[in-house]
């Protein structure tokens, strides 16, 4: 049975913070005669066809940065993931 959150992936949970939404790639191809060609793969979609470019990764469990965690050098995302696994 497929997960409603992540079609094709069962029991997947994303944990963390949203990204800047920058993904895809850009490739410059040099051609003879000092010509250049450019290819981009910026149309990135989830399996359900919703875009993620400029939106960031869908997060199921949001873990915000905290000053205390930063001062202590804690990996708050890893700690939350371990908490959920237990």
C-alpha positions in Angstrom: 0.0 0.0 0.0 1.5 3.4 -1.0 1.8 6.2 1.4 -0.5 9.2 0.8 2.3 11.6 1.7 4.9 10.1 -0.6 3.4 8.0 -3.4 5.6 5.0 -4.2 7.3 5.1 -0.9 6.0 3.3 2.2 6.4 4.7 5.7 8.7 7.6 4.6 8.8 10.6 6.8 10.9 13.7 6.0 12.2 15.5 9.1 13.9 18.8 9.3 13.5 22.3 7.8 12.4 23.5 4.5 15.1 24.1 1.9 15.5 27.2 -0.3 13.8 25.3 -3.0 16.8 25.4 -5.3 17.1 22.2 -7.3 17.6 21.0 -10.8 20.7 21.6 -12.7 22.1 23.8 -15.5 24.7 22.5 -18.0 26.7 24.6 -20.4 27.9 22.7 -23.5 30.8 24.2 -25.4 30.5 23.7 -29.2 33.0 24.1 -32.0 33.5 27.6 -33.3 33.2 29.3 -29.9 29.5 28.6 -29.7 27.8 27.5 -26.5 24.6 25.6 -25.8 22.7 25.6 -22.5 20.5 23.0 -21.0 18.5 23.2 -17.8 16.5 20.7 -15.8 14.7 23.1 -13.5 11.2 21.5 -13.7 11.4 19.2 -10.6 8.3 17.4 -9.5 7.1 15.0 -6.8 5.6 11.7 -8.0 2.1 13.2 -7.6 3.2 15.9 -10.1 3.3 18.8 -7.6 6.3 21.1 -8.2 9.0 21.6 -5.7 11.1 24.2 -7.5 11.1 27.5 -5.4 8.9 25.7 -2.8 11.4 23.5 -1.1 11.1 19.9 0.1 7.9 18.8 1.7 8.6 18.3 5.4 6.4 16.0 7.6 8.0 16.8 10.9 9.4 20.3 11.1 12.4 20.8 13.4 13.3 24.5 14.0 16.8 25.7 14.9 17.1 26.8 18.5 19.7 28.9 20.1 20.3 26.3 22.8 20.9 23.6 20.2 23.3 25.8 18.3 25.2 26.7 21.5 25.4 23.0 22.5 26.4 21.9 19.0 23.4 19.5 18.9 22.1 18.0 15.7 18.4 18.7 16.4 17.2 17.0 13.2 19.1 13.8 14.0 17.8 13.9 17.6 14.2 14.2 16.4 14.7 11.4 13.9 16.1 9.1 16.7 13.2 10.1 19.0 10.7 9.2 16.3 12.4 5.9 15.6 12.2 4.9 19.2 
